[in-house]
Amino acid sequence: MRRLKFYEAINEAIIQCMRADPSIFLAGIGIKDPDGFWGTTEEANERFPDRVHDIPNCENAFAGIVIGAAAMGKRPLVSHPRNDFMFLATDMLINLAAKWKYMYQRDDPMPVVTRGAVGRGWGQGATHSQSLHALFGHFPGLYVATPAFARDAKGIMVAALTGTSPVVIIENRATWHHEDDVPEETYATPIGKGRVVREGTDVTIVGASLMASEALRAADILQREHGVSAEVLDPRWIRPLDEEIILGSIAKTHHLVVADTSWATYGFAAEVAAVAAEKGFADLMAPVRRVTLPDSPAPVSKPLEDAFHPTPRSIAQACLDVLRSEVQVTSHVHDVQAAFAGPY
């Protein structure tokens, strides 16, 4: 088994799929820049230059173009350097791609894959650092993934590029340099299946996207300093959501904390809490706790931004709270965004 960084795993998945299927093509704003979308498309541009297309700022129009291409047998992968830019493509993605087989009563494939990067860090502010996975997860017809680890980043990309349905993949830039064991062969992460990334007995932490790895760090704090055994779940797919793995963990630990990179109101954390309340209430020994963003747009100031986002410390404290402990977490851990300096 090799160790690859998150972005390297995505790059390998793209190359393997493009080599196997000539119908796959890449498109995106700045996708032919020298850094190749932070290293994820540079090799594709070198190997398949006629299948990698830089596009102008016309997100909604181009979403319509690639939906048409998919309907004609192509497999487009569209990359947005900010997932916030995908707001401009939601009309086509939600009203056409997601509803294709329902409205037209057709079983034709609609393999449109859309990537969006979450741009936290470097003063991204209110309009460039939002996590939109819950927004896209709301709509039937779309598959939505939030990979947190390199192994799953590759498997999810392969699943998307070899599937028959529209897929939205939201990637948090803070994960791109995380390393993981990644198989060399081509493999697909099962759609709608989560993963237990750490076994535990006292409390379940469900962490979406970056919060899965932050939950692991929180679990280390809890075990080392408080003797608390936390089970960490990475849902991997927001839609469809693996309810079975969440309910099975609750049945074991009887306590649930949900950590998300977005807001609590109408969000992913609210959905997981609702699943627990509707289907696992008898197993819960305390109310569910959500660890999310404060209910306001993101600030630009670095000190305010650091205070704005959930941390391993805040996740660990939420776990102690649901366990009815009066202990306060005092550990400070390295900020995953501290080294980021742009340019995007």
Beta strands, then each sheet from edge to edge (+ up, - down):
strand 1: 2-5
strand 2: 24-28
strand 3: 52-54
strand 4: 75-80
strand 5: 113-118
strand 6: 143-145
strand 7: 167-172
strand 8: 179-182
strand 9: 195-198
strand 10: 203-207
strand 11: 230-234
strand 12: 237-239
strand 13: 256-263
strand 14: 289-293
sheet 1: 1+ 8-
sheet 2: 3+ 2+ 4+ 5+ 7+ 6+ 12-
sheet 3: 9+ 11- 10- 13- 14-
end
